[in-house]
Amino acid sequence: MLGAIEAGGTKFVCAVGDETGKILDRVQIPTTVPSETIPQVLAFFRKYQIKAIGIGSFGPIDVNLGSATYGNITSTPKPGWKDYPFVHEIKNALSVPVGFNTDVNAAALGEAIFGAAKGLDSCLYITVGTGIGAGAVIQGNLLQGLSHPEMGHILVRRHPEDRYVGKCPYHSDCLEGLAAGPAIEERWGTKGVDLVGRDEVWDMEGYYIAQALMQYILILSPKKIILGGGVMNQQQVFPYVYTYLQEFLNDYVSLPELSKYIVSPGLANHSGIIGSLLLAERALKEV
């Protein structure tokens, strides 16, 4: 039996399951501060005899195995979690191998093995919700260099009608600062779910997402792009993404039919937790 943690900014999803992606039990725990959240996480896993655990975490995180701070959450603005030694605490408490990566890389892995990109050796998973992040599988491996990708913080051109200053506390008007859920809410004065019939909202959202996809396509050339997260539950944004992407690329590269190339997650809301089970499986094999 394997354990999995999808650690998000608002909640932790903890599950036990197996390498086929089958989930046997799961629980949600609010993300408050480590002294409150982690004991509940450990109490859940101590009910089972798990062989390894995989963590897909909000970030930024340190994924460099050679680093003295490997396994830490690093510069997050989330109160109480900055420099938190996540892997160290879980490994010490449960005495099992721990696989560790970003929540979006875990989701990308889940989608590559069992979801919308099954059978392909590359894909890009992007979440557009409270924040924007992306994970990539390239030639069967999770993309990692000096650190993990931070694709939500790329710079984009402003929509001609957008006067909103931006929400990102680090960069103001980066992609996340202009197109994540809190930016939509602050710009338009209400949550995205209340803006369903407002074409100008989703035109602007599609404009920003398409710019990002153009850059990712030109740099990574993924074989499938998966758009998840709460904002992308608003399916009306997809046609705007397709239209603007075609306009921006201007036939420079050939792509499959966009409605089949840029899709919703095949695993629905389970991409991250299933991917975290796969991180656990990989950690066990590496021992």
Backbone bond lengths (Angstrom), bond angles and torsions (degrees), N, CA, C in turn:
res aa  C-N    CA-C-N  psi(-1)  N-CA   C-N-CA  omega(-1)  CA-C   N-CA-C  phi
1 M - - - 1.456 - - 1.528 109.37 -
2 L 1.322 115.84 140.02 1.457 122.30 -178.21 1.525 109.90 -115.27
3 G 1.323 115.86 152.19 1.449 121.05 176.03 1.511 110.79 -110.47
4 A 1.330 116.44 154.21 1.466 121.34 -179.22 1.519 109.55 -144.65
5 I 1.334 114.85 140.52 1.458 121.68 174.77 1.521 107.86 -127.24
6 E 1.320 116.68 122.18 1.461 121.69 167.97 1.524 105.82 -103.63
7 A 1.331 115.26 101.34 1.457 121.29 -173.05 1.518 109.73 -93.95
8 G 1.311 116.91 108.12 1.448 122.18 -179.74 1.515 112.19 -109.24
9 G 1.301 115.92 169.57 1.452 120.87 -178.40 1.510 114.12 -68.45
10 T 1.338 117.05 -22.29 1.462 120.06 179.89 1.526 113.06 -112.19
11 K 1.336 116.98 -26.29 1.464 119.21 179.62 1.526 110.60 -152.59
12 F 1.322 114.83 152.55 1.457 123.19 168.99 1.527 107.26 -100.28
13 V 1.317 117.55 130.25 1.456 121.87 168.64 1.525 106.48 -104.04
14 C 1.306 117.14 121.66 1.462 122.67 178.43 1.521 108.50 -114.87
15 A 1.324 116.45 139.61 1.466 119.95 -177.40 1.514 110.27 -148.17
16 V 1.317 114.75 157.11 1.462 121.78 167.54 1.517 107.22 -121.36
17 G 1.340 114.99 144.41 1.455 120.30 -177.72 1.506 110.59 -171.92
18 D 1.327 115.68 -154.20 1.464 119.08 -178.35 1.519 111.03 -133.81
19 E 1.342 115.22 -178.26 1.469 121.02 -174.14 1.525 113.02 -71.78
20 T 1.328 117.74 -9.45 1.466 120.34 176.23 1.525 111.90 -85.65
21 G 1.320 116.82 -1.24 1.456 121.10 -177.71 1.513 114.06 88.91
22 K 1.329 117.04 1.53 1.464 120.37 178.98 1.519 109.84 -73.27
23 I 1.335 117.19 126.85 1.454 122.90 179.50 1.522 108.74 -99.81
24 L 1.329 115.55 125.60 1.464 121.21 -176.56 1.526 112.07 -96.12
25 D 1.316 116.83 -31.61 1.464 121.08 176.95 1.523 107.60 -157.61
26 R 1.318 116.57 151.80 1.467 120.58 179.49 1.520 109.71 -154.13
27 V 1.326 115.04 160.03 1.447 121.07 179.45 1.524 108.44 -150.45
28 Q 1.327 116.64 151.84 1.459 121.57 174.00 1.526 108.91 -111.53
29 I 1.327 114.52 136.97 1.463 121.27 -178.57 1.523 107.91 -130.39
30 P 1.324 118.81 131.22 1.470 120.02 179.48 1.532 111.85 -62.00
31 T 1.332 116.14 140.61 1.461 120.97 174.18 1.518 108.16 -87.01
32 T 1.321 115.23 102.85 1.472 119.56 177.11 1.525 107.64 -109.40
33 V 1.323 117.55 -96.09 1.462 122.64 173.38 1.526 107.29 -125.55
34 P 1.339 118.29 157.33 1.466 119.97 -175.92 1.526 114.69 -53.14
35 S 1.316 117.51 -38.94 1.470 119.88 -176.92 1.520 112.42 -65.79
36 E 1.329 117.79 -19.31 1.462 121.65 177.13 1.524 111.78 -99.57
37 T 1.326 116.97 -41.38 1.459 121.25 -173.49 1.527 112.54 -77.38
38 I 1.325 117.49 -47.51 1.464 120.99 -172.52 1.538 112.82 -63.92
39 P 1.327 121.35 -41.49 1.474 118.82 176.51 1.533 113.29 -57.71
40 Q 1.331 117.43 -35.18 1.467 120.00 177.16 1.521 110.98 -69.42
41 V 1.329 116.31 -37.24 1.468 120.99 176.53 1.529 109.85 -61.52
42 L 1.315 116.50 -48.62 1.459 120.66 -177.96 1.532 111.49 -64.99
43 A 1.312 116.95 -37.46 1.473 120.38 179.43 1.528 110.73 -62.32
44 F 1.321 116.89 -37.50 1.464 120.06 177.89 1.521 110.95 -63.82
45 F 1.331 117.37 -48.92 1.469 120.13 -174.98 1.520 112.91 -72.71
46 R 1.307 117.14 -25.35 1.465 119.51 179.97 1.526 112.54 -70.72
47 K 1.309 117.09 -9.36 1.467 120.73 175.18 1.524 111.60 -78.28
48 Y 1.339 117.01 -10.72 1.462 121.09 -174.11 1.522 110.26 -128.71
49 Q 1.314 115.63 157.93 1.462 121.00 174.58 1.531 107.97 -97.54
50 I 1.314 115.24 88.55 1.460 119.12 -178.47 1.531 109.94 -93.34
51 K 1.333 115.61 148.22 1.467 121.48 -178.67 1.521 112.23 -92.82
52 A 1.310 116.88 -24.41 1.467 121.86 179.68 1.520 107.38 -163.51
53 I 1.321 115.48 164.33 1.451 119.72 178.47 1.528 109.39 -135.47
54 G 1.318 115.99 141.70 1.456 121.87 176.69 1.513 109.84 -114.13
55 I 1.321 116.10 137.89 1.471 121.58 -179.04 1.520 108.98 -121.64
56 G 1.320 116.15 121.72 1.461 122.24 168.30 1.512 106.64 -108.02
57 S 1.325 117.21 110.70 1.459 120.71 -167.14 1.518 113.51 -116.09
58 F 1.344 115.05 149.82 1.455 119.95 166.23 1.524 107.68 -61.79
59 G 1.295 117.29 161.03 1.447 119.47 -173.91 1.509 112.56 -139.07
60 P 1.330 113.12 -161.67 1.461 129.15 3.60 1.537 112.03 -66.50
61 I 1.346 114.02 153.33 1.461 120.83 179.07 1.529 108.71 -133.17
62 D 1.328 115.64 162.14 1.460 121.15 177.05 1.523 108.63 -97.49
63 V 1.341 116.36 111.10 1.467 121.54 -178.60 1.526 112.04 -109.43
64 N 1.312 117.16 10.31 1.468 122.06 179.64 1.528 109.26 -84.32
65 L 1.331 115.71 109.50 1.463 120.28 -175.32 1.530 112.69 -59.60
66 G 1.318 117.47 -25.77 1.456 120.69 -179.53 1.509 114.18 -86.49
67 S 1.306 117.35 -0.04 1.457 121.44 -176.58 1.525 111.60 -86.39
68 A 1.321 115.40 146.82 1.465 120.32 177.04 1.514 111.67 -67.03
69 T 1.327 116.41 -20.74 1.469 119.80 -179.28 1.531 111.31 -110.84
70 Y 1.351 116.09 23.30 1.474 118.88 175.47 1.532 109.84 -53.92
71 G 1.339 114.88 136.79 1.463 119.63 177.80 1.502 114.65 88.93
72 N 1.337 116.26 0.67 1.461 119.31 178.95 1.519 111.68 -90.31
73 I 1.325 116.60 146.29 1.463 120.72 159.33 1.525 105.25 -77.62
74 T 1.324 117.77 134.31 1.465 119.22 -169.32 1.526 112.80 -104.47
75 S 1.337 117.60 -95.27 1.470 120.10 -168.30 1.524 114.29 -96.33
76 T 1.307 117.45 30.45 1.456 120.46 -179.69 1.526 112.20 -63.83
77 P 1.340 117.86 143.72 1.468 119.96 173.21 1.530 112.76 -79.92
78 K 1.330 117.61 -3.48 1.463 121.27 -179.03 1.532 109.70 -64.97
79 P 1.328 118.77 118.78 1.475 121.18 -175.79 1.523 112.52 -55.96
80 G 1.315 115.44 129.85 1.455 122.03 175.67 1.510 115.39 91.20
81 W 1.344 117.88 -13.86 1.463 120.52 -173.07 1.526 113.90 -104.42
82 K 1.309 118.26 -7.42 1.467 120.36 179.56 1.526 109.36 -63.68
83 D 1.346 115.70 127.97 1.471 123.91 179.89 1.530 112.76 64.08
84 Y 1.316 117.18 23.87 1.466 120.29 179.26 1.531 110.36 -75.29
85 P 1.345 119.05 127.48 1.475 122.20 -177.82 1.532 111.56 -82.11
86 F 1.298 116.04 74.57 1.457 123.52 -170.23 1.534 112.01 -58.52
87 V 1.327 116.90 -55.73 1.465 120.37 -177.25 1.522 110.81 -62.48
88 H 1.316 117.35 -44.31 1.470 121.53 -179.80 1.528 110.92 -56.35
89 E 1.320 116.99 -45.59 1.457 120.67 -176.87 1.529 111.82 -67.43
90 I 1.331 116.66 -42.41 1.466 119.87 -179.08 1.523 111.10 -69.70
91 K 1.328 116.24 -43.40 1.464 119.91 -178.97 1.523 110.93 -64.90
92 N 1.317 117.39 -43.50 1.468 120.33 179.23 1.518 112.52 -63.14
93 A 1.326 116.13 -37.45 1.462 119.84 -176.54 1.526 112.89 -76.95
94 L 1.328 117.43 -36.08 1.469 120.54 -172.53 1.527 113.54 -108.09
95 S 1.340 117.74 -13.77 1.478 122.63 176.75 1.527 112.79 55.34
96 V 1.329 115.75 45.73 1.461 121.61 176.24 1.525 108.74 -133.50
97 P 1.346 117.81 158.59 1.467 119.91 174.15 1.529 110.42 -61.17
98 V 1.340 116.06 145.52 1.462 121.37 -177.54 1.521 109.39 -126.42
99 G 1.334 116.30 124.12 1.460 121.98 169.74 1.508 108.99 -93.97
100 F 1.332 116.64 139.54 1.460 120.04 -169.95 1.518 110.63 -139.90
101 N 1.323 115.81 127.99 1.457 120.36 175.48 1.526 108.73 -160.75
102 T 1.311 116.35 -177.43 1.462 119.53 178.49 1.523 110.48 -73.31
103 D 1.307 115.89 158.53 1.463 120.55 177.52 1.526 111.15 -61.70
104 V 1.334 117.08 -37.18 1.466 119.32 -179.05 1.523 111.88 -76.00
105 N 1.337 118.29 -32.51 1.461 118.91 173.96 1.526 110.27 -66.84
106 A 1.324 116.87 -39.28 1.466 120.02 175.97 1.525 110.17 -60.55
107 A 1.324 116.78 -44.10 1.465 120.46 179.09 1.524 111.32 -63.72
108 A 1.334 116.87 -40.22 1.464 120.54 177.28 1.525 110.23 -60.71
109 L 1.335 116.75 -41.85 1.463 120.66 178.81 1.518 111.19 -64.04
110 G 1.328 116.29 -44.42 1.460 119.44 177.92 1.516 112.37 -59.65
111 E 1.321 116.70 -43.62 1.463 120.63 179.94 1.524 111.69 -69.04
112 A 1.339 117.22 -32.30 1.463 120.33 179.37 1.524 112.03 -69.95
113 I 1.316 116.48 -36.57 1.468 120.00 -175.81 1.522 112.10 -88.39
114 F 1.331 117.42 -42.11 1.463 120.37 -172.49 1.530 114.79 -124.07
115 G 1.326 118.44 -6.80 1.458 120.20 -170.19 1.505 115.43 -111.78
116 A 1.324 115.98 -138.05 1.469 121.62 -172.18 1.512 113.66 -66.49
117 A 1.347 117.78 -20.37 1.468 121.22 -180.00 1.527 112.10 -107.32
118 K 1.319 117.38 17.39 1.465 120.98 179.82 1.523 110.26 -56.53
119 G 1.326 115.54 132.41 1.458 120.71 -179.91 1.517 113.99 91.54
120 L 1.326 117.43 -7.74 1.459 121.80 178.45 1.531 109.57 -104.52
121 D 1.330 116.49 153.59 1.464 118.64 -179.93 1.523 112.57 -98.20
122 S 1.344 116.95 5.06 1.462 118.88 174.67 1.513 110.41 -150.55
123 C 1.319 114.26 146.83 1.464 120.34 174.08 1.519 108.59 -163.61
124 L 1.298 114.48 163.31 1.455 121.90 176.11 1.518 107.48 -125.79
125 Y 1.326 116.31 126.12 1.461 121.49 175.71 1.519 108.55 -110.28
126 I 1.331 116.79 126.58 1.461 121.74 -179.33 1.517 108.20 -123.73
127 T 1.304 116.58 130.71 1.456 120.50 173.52 1.515 109.19 -107.18
128 V 1.325 115.71 130.94 1.459 122.23 176.39 1.521 106.35 -120.66
129 G 1.303 115.66 102.61 1.459 120.50 -177.18 1.514 109.78 -150.56
130 T 1.333 116.68 -124.63 1.455 120.76 175.82 1.520 110.66 -58.72
131 G 1.306 115.98 -35.46 1.462 123.66 171.60 1.514 108.43 -131.69
132 I 1.321 116.29 -175.16 1.461 121.14 173.60 1.518 107.62 -127.14
133 G 1.320 115.41 128.61 1.459 120.98 177.41 1.507 109.41 -145.43
134 A 1.314 116.08 163.70 1.463 120.04 179.64 1.513 110.05 -145.20
135 G 1.310 115.00 145.07 1.457 122.50 173.85 1.512 108.56 -125.61
136 A 1.315 116.37 151.21 1.454 119.99 -175.93 1.518 111.06 -135.05
137 V 1.316 115.12 139.12 1.460 122.76 168.78 1.518 106.51 -109.38
138 I 1.325 116.86 121.76 1.458 122.88 -178.74 1.523 108.48 -125.33
139 Q 1.330 116.28 121.79 1.467 122.52 -176.31 1.531 111.16 50.77
140 G 1.312 115.18 40.29 1.455 121.33 175.21 1.512 115.73 84.21
141 N 1.343 117.44 -3.00 1.460 120.88 -177.85 1.519 111.19 -116.91
142 L 1.334 116.22 148.17 1.452 120.33 174.71 1.523 109.51 -68.85
143 L 1.320 115.92 134.60 1.459 121.58 -178.11 1.525 110.41 -71.54
144 Q 1.323 115.15 126.36 1.460 121.02 178.92 1.519 108.81 -156.23
145 G 1.318 116.54 137.76 1.451 121.40 175.97 1.508 109.12 -128.09
146 L 1.330 117.11 -119.21 1.464 120.03 173.15 1.522 110.17 -59.62
147 S 1.322 114.97 -33.75 1.452 121.55 176.28 1.524 107.27 -150.35
148 H 1.308 116.44 -162.72 1.457 120.47 177.59 1.531 109.55 -88.02
149 P 1.338 118.10 160.68 1.466 119.78 178.04 1.528 111.97 -62.25
150 E 1.325 115.79 146.07 1.468 122.83 173.07 1.528 108.00 -127.36
151 M 1.322 115.73 62.70 1.457 120.92 -171.05 1.515 114.15 -73.42
152 G 1.321 117.06 -12.42 1.460 119.61 178.82 1.511 113.87 -75.08
153 H 1.331 116.85 -10.03 1.463 119.59 -174.26 1.525 112.62 -111.80
154 I 1.333 116.95 21.99 1.454 119.66 173.97 1.527 109.58 -72.35
155 L 1.336 115.80 157.49 1.457 120.83 177.80 1.520 109.77 -87.98
156 V 1.317 116.37 139.84 1.460 122.48 178.72 1.523 109.26 -129.15
157 R 1.325 115.40 158.83 1.462 119.79 175.11 1.529 109.40 -75.29
158 R 1.299 114.80 144.00 1.462 119.13 179.48 1.522 111.61 -73.27
159 H 1.329 114.07 143.78 1.459 119.82 170.33 1.527 107.99 -63.20
160 P 1.333 118.32 139.18 1.471 120.59 -176.32 1.526 114.36 -55.54
161 E 1.350 117.62 -25.99 1.462 120.45 -177.71 1.531 112.92 -99.22
162 D 1.320 118.02 3.83 1.462 120.17 -172.84 1.527 111.13 -93.49
163 R 1.326 115.99 118.46 1.460 121.48 177.60 1.538 111.53 -110.47
164 Y 1.312 116.03 6.02 1.464 121.01 -178.06 1.531 110.05 -71.48
165 V 1.321 117.81 135.78 1.463 121.46 -172.74 1.524 112.89 -72.13
166 G 1.333 117.37 -30.04 1.465 120.42 -178.32 1.511 111.63 114.25
167 K 1.330 116.85 152.16 1.460 122.77 -170.64 1.531 113.84 -109.13
168 C 1.326 118.86 -17.96 1.463 120.48 -174.13 1.531 110.30 -66.58
169 P 1.342 118.44 127.09 1.468 120.12 -179.03 1.525 113.27 -70.96
170 Y 1.340 116.35 -14.79 1.460 120.18 -179.29 1.529 112.34 -98.65
171 H 1.347 117.20 -41.03 1.464 120.44 -171.81 1.524 113.68 -125.18
172 S 1.306 117.65 -0.35 1.464 123.22 179.58 1.521 111.36 64.48
173 D 1.348 118.02 -83.33 1.468 119.93 -171.23 1.529 113.69 -108.87
174 C 1.342 116.67 40.38 1.463 119.44 168.40 1.532 108.25 -73.52
175 L 1.329 117.14 -177.46 1.468 121.00 -179.59 1.527 111.28 -54.56
176 E 1.329 116.98 -50.30 1.463 119.78 179.59 1.519 111.54 -61.55
177 G 1.322 116.24 -39.97 1.448 120.76 -178.34 1.515 114.01 -65.90
178 L 1.340 116.47 -22.48 1.461 120.51 -178.30 1.526 114.02 -106.19
179 A 1.331 117.72 -23.36 1.466 119.04 -168.47 1.523 115.46 -126.03
180 A 1.335 119.21 -6.20 1.466 120.05 177.26 1.526 110.30 -73.32
181 G 1.327 115.92 167.59 1.458 120.93 -177.22 1.517 115.04 -53.46
182 P 1.351 118.75 -47.52 1.467 118.86 179.57 1.533 113.24 -62.23
183 A 1.328 117.67 -31.12 1.468 120.49 177.26 1.528 110.46 -68.91
184 I 1.324 116.71 -41.06 1.468 120.40 177.40 1.529 109.50 -60.53
185 E 1.325 115.29 -47.34 1.467 119.92 -177.44 1.523 111.70 -63.01
186 E 1.342 117.08 -43.71 1.452 119.78 -177.72 1.527 111.73 -71.20
187 R 1.330 116.31 -38.34 1.471 119.96 -179.45 1.523 111.47 -65.71
188 W 1.332 117.04 -45.09 1.460 121.64 -172.11 1.527 113.58 -100.18
189 G 1.336 117.68 -7.33 1.451 120.57 174.24 1.507 115.76 85.19
190 T 1.334 117.65 7.50 1.465 121.00 177.84 1.517 108.85 -162.23
191 K 1.318 117.44 166.39 1.463 121.73 -177.55 1.528 111.43 -70.39
192 G 1.328 115.02 156.58 1.458 120.85 -178.35 1.513 113.83 -57.76
193 V 1.331 116.76 -33.81 1.470 119.32 -179.28 1.522 111.58 -64.77
194 D 1.336 116.97 -19.90 1.468 120.73 179.10 1.528 112.21 -94.24
195 L 1.343 116.13 5.65 1.468 120.74 -175.20 1.526 111.93 -118.34
196 V 1.311 115.71 22.15 1.470 120.63 -172.14 1.527 112.45 -54.84
197 G 1.310 118.42 -43.26 1.465 120.88 -175.47 1.512 115.28 -89.15
198 R 1.321 117.98 6.51 1.465 122.12 -176.76 1.524 109.54 -93.25
199 D 1.328 117.21 94.86 1.461 121.13 -175.85 1.518 112.61 -58.94
200 E 1.346 117.54 -35.03 1.454 120.03 -177.11 1.531 111.89 -65.16
201 V 1.340 116.80 -27.87 1.462 121.26 178.46 1.524 110.01 -67.21
202 W 1.324 116.31 -47.55 1.458 120.52 -172.98 1.525 111.76 -82.40
203 D 1.324 116.25 -24.53 1.464 120.00 171.21 1.538 108.98 -62.34
204 M 1.319 117.19 -47.07 1.464 121.17 -179.93 1.526 111.20 -65.37
205 E 1.332 116.12 -41.40 1.464 120.22 178.89 1.529 110.66 -62.92
206 G 1.322 116.46 -45.33 1.458 120.74 177.97 1.515 112.29 -61.86
207 Y 1.319 116.59 -35.51 1.461 122.65 178.65 1.527 110.77 -60.06
208 Y 1.328 116.31 -45.05 1.466 119.96 -178.49 1.531 111.75 -73.84
209 I 1.318 117.16 -43.30 1.465 119.66 -179.16 1.524 110.46 -64.53
210 A 1.328 117.66 -40.03 1.468 120.96 -179.97 1.521 111.49 -63.62
211 Q 1.335 116.97 -38.20 1.469 119.21 176.36 1.525 110.86 -59.96
212 A 1.333 115.70 -44.77 1.461 119.84 179.59 1.529 110.68 -62.97
213 L 1.323 116.74 -44.71 1.461 119.96 -178.99 1.521 111.49 -62.55
214 M 1.320 116.61 -37.64 1.465 119.23 176.97 1.529 110.41 -57.11
215 Q 1.320 117.07 -46.51 1.459 120.35 -179.20 1.526 111.51 -65.46
216 Y 1.324 116.78 -43.38 1.462 119.65 179.80 1.531 110.97 -63.23
217 I 1.321 116.34 -41.21 1.468 120.70 -179.84 1.521 110.79 -63.88
218 L 1.324 117.13 -45.33 1.459 120.50 -177.92 1.525 112.01 -67.76
219 I 1.318 117.95 -30.23 1.466 120.88 -177.59 1.527 112.19 -89.90
220 L 1.334 117.75 -44.16 1.466 121.70 -171.96 1.524 114.26 -104.75
221 S 1.328 117.29 -24.20 1.471 122.74 -177.86 1.528 112.56 48.97
222 P 1.331 118.21 53.74 1.470 120.15 -179.04 1.532 111.10 -67.75
223 K 1.318 115.53 152.81 1.463 120.52 -179.66 1.531 112.82 -83.87
224 K 1.314 116.61 -13.47 1.470 121.70 175.51 1.518 107.50 -154.76
225 I 1.337 116.01 141.42 1.456 121.55 175.12 1.518 108.39 -118.65
226 I 1.326 115.90 128.79 1.459 122.33 -176.39 1.518 108.17 -118.37
227 L 1.307 116.71 123.49 1.462 122.27 -178.65 1.526 109.36 -109.00
228 G 1.335 116.30 112.97 1.452 121.98 179.93 1.514 111.03 -121.33
229 G 1.323 115.92 -170.52 1.461 121.62 -178.90 1.511 111.69 95.89
230 G 1.332 115.43 163.76 1.459 121.04 -173.50 1.506 114.94 -59.85
231 V 1.338 117.71 -38.51 1.467 119.70 -179.72 1.517 110.93 -64.22
232 M 1.330 116.90 -36.97 1.463 120.01 -177.21 1.526 112.68 -76.33
233 N 1.338 117.15 -3.83 1.459 118.85 169.18 1.520 110.82 -68.51
234 Q 1.330 116.62 -17.37 1.461 121.51 173.72 1.525 108.29 -81.33
235 Q 1.315 114.82 89.00 1.465 119.97 -171.67 1.523 113.28 -61.55
236 Q 1.329 117.35 -18.94 1.460 119.66 -178.41 1.524 113.16 -66.71
237 V 1.342 116.97 -12.70 1.468 118.70 179.87 1.528 111.75 -78.58
238 F 1.323 118.66 -25.00 1.464 121.23 -175.14 1.533 112.91 -58.47
239 P 1.330 120.48 -47.40 1.468 118.89 179.45 1.528 113.16 -58.92
240 Y 1.327 117.27 -36.07 1.467 119.61 176.69 1.528 110.50 -65.55
241 V 1.321 117.15 -39.77 1.464 120.92 177.17 1.526 110.12 -59.98
242 Y 1.335 116.60 -47.27 1.466 120.03 -179.25 1.524 111.56 -61.41
243 T 1.320 116.35 -45.45 1.466 120.89 -177.08 1.518 111.48 -63.58
244 Y 1.314 116.59 -48.14 1.465 119.58 -178.78 1.524 111.87 -68.58
245 L 1.326 117.29 -36.81 1.460 119.30 179.57 1.531 110.63 -62.63
246 Q 1.324 116.42 -43.67 1.466 119.38 176.65 1.520 111.23 -60.12
247 E 1.332 116.02 -41.06 1.466 120.59 179.78 1.528 110.98 -64.38
248 F 1.324 116.97 -45.49 1.458 120.44 -176.53 1.530 111.91 -69.11
249 L 1.321 116.92 -42.20 1.465 119.84 -179.41 1.528 112.10 -70.28
250 N 1.340 116.05 -33.02 1.463 121.14 175.00 1.530 112.18 54.00
251 D 1.353 116.11 41.96 1.462 123.00 177.33 1.526 113.85 64.42
252 Y 1.331 117.53 20.45 1.465 120.22 -179.52 1.525 111.48 -69.49
253 V 1.332 117.37 -37.97 1.462 121.52 175.28 1.527 108.33 -125.79
254 S 1.312 115.50 153.40 1.465 121.15 178.44 1.525 109.16 -92.14
255 L 1.319 115.50 132.15 1.450 121.06 179.79 1.524 109.72 -127.33
256 P 1.338 117.06 157.77 1.472 119.19 171.96 1.527 109.85 -63.81
257 E 1.328 115.90 173.48 1.460 119.79 174.09 1.534 109.06 -53.59
258 L 1.332 116.41 125.64 1.461 119.87 -169.06 1.520 113.50 -62.67
259 S 1.318 117.53 -32.94 1.467 119.37 -179.34 1.529 111.99 -68.87
260 K 1.336 116.89 -17.16 1.461 120.79 176.40 1.520 112.24 -102.76
261 Y 1.324 116.04 -16.30 1.467 121.99 -178.64 1.525 111.97 -92.14
262 I 1.320 116.80 -36.94 1.468 122.79 179.80 1.520 107.10 -113.47
263 V 1.336 116.72 108.28 1.463 120.37 -165.69 1.528 111.26 -135.63
264 S 1.316 115.17 170.28 1.461 122.15 172.24 1.535 109.59 -78.53
265 P 1.335 117.27 160.66 1.467 119.65 -179.78 1.522 112.93 -59.20
266 G 1.313 115.83 137.55 1.452 120.87 175.85 1.518 112.26 -73.57
267 L 1.326 116.24 -21.97 1.462 121.71 -179.36 1.522 111.86 -101.02
268 A 1.320 116.27 14.39 1.475 122.02 -179.55 1.526 110.18 54.32
269 N 1.335 117.49 -124.26 1.460 120.45 -177.93 1.526 113.09 -91.33
270 H 1.340 116.94 11.46 1.460 120.28 -174.53 1.529 112.94 -105.39
271 S 1.318 118.19 5.03 1.475 120.80 -175.76 1.522 111.35 -56.76
272 G 1.331 116.90 -47.00 1.451 120.83 -174.65 1.515 113.60 -68.29
273 I 1.326 117.25 -42.13 1.463 118.99 -177.44 1.527 110.99 -73.48
274 I 1.339 117.35 -35.99 1.467 119.79 176.28 1.527 109.71 -68.68
275 G 1.325 116.87 -39.93 1.459 119.59 175.25 1.510 112.51 -61.86
276 S 1.324 117.28 -34.19 1.462 120.66 178.21 1.524 111.26 -68.94
277 L 1.332 117.52 -33.70 1.473 119.77 171.86 1.521 110.57 -60.38
278 L 1.333 115.93 -38.80 1.467 119.81 179.13 1.527 111.09 -69.30
279 L 1.329 117.67 -33.61 1.474 120.14 173.76 1.522 110.23 -63.03
280 A 1.327 116.86 -38.55 1.462 120.71 176.97 1.524 110.61 -63.85
281 E 1.327 117.07 -43.22 1.464 121.24 179.39 1.522 110.15 -60.67
282 R 1.335 116.87 -42.68 1.474 120.45 179.85 1.525 111.10 -66.03
283 A 1.319 116.75 -39.59 1.471 120.08 178.43 1.515 111.10 -63.14
284 L 1.317 116.93 -38.97 1.463 121.44 179.27 1.513 110.72 -65.67
285 K 1.333 117.24 -40.61 1.469 120.82 -179.85 1.522 111.94 -68.01
286 E 1.332 116.84 -28.55 1.472 120.68 -178.76 1.520 113.36 -77.40
287 V 1.317 117.03 -14.59 1.476 119.57 -178.19 1.536 109.67 -71.03
